[in-house]
Amino acid sequence: MLLVVVALVPIYYALRYLWELVPAASPATTRTRCVFITGCDSGFGRLLALKLATQGIPALSGCLTQKCVEEIEEVSKGLPQPVEAIQVDVTNVESVEKAARWVEGRLGEGRVLWALVNNAGIFSCYGPDAWSDMSDYQRSVDVNLFGAIRSTHVCQWGPVYGWWGYGWKEFLNLVSWIF
């Protein structure tokens, strides 16, 4: 039994290596699929936007501060598909709707919204519960939970309904539940 496992592990990794050499989609297809990412100021959101831009996939980024908007656009200038960014506060419905209209303006000419990544999140409660007050928890829930819900509802039911270039809509929300 051990010999079988030892023999199958290298075969698995060899097949996986070959599988990853096959491109997922043609370059023409990837240029038409836009991804809107909230929370691109730092961390995962910023890295995802830059990784997509490196692969030629249009990344539309939402940052909390104007400084981060300018930084991510500057960093991505030399990439195959520069990142386009806007300032958005997911705790404010008007800000999210403004960002949605901005994203809608970037679509067209065969470009569709392929994915929405609700990445905006904060960690506001440190240490034991006695160190935090109710406003810390409320702020965390407003950004981490309701921010994702606001973004999803604006894209799904808001003024930009019909962005999606395919016959279905799917949303994947990875929400930070750390309070």
Secondary structure, 3 states (H helix, E strand, C coil): CHHHHHHHHHHHHHHHHHHHHCCCCCHHHHCCEEEEEECCCCHHHHHHHHHHHHCCCCEEEEECCHHHHHHHHHHCCCCCCCCEEEECCCCCHHHHHHHHHHHHHHCECCEEEEEEEECCCCCCCCCCHHHCCHHHHHHHHHHHHHHHHHHHHHHHHCCCCCCCCCCCCCCCCCCCCCC
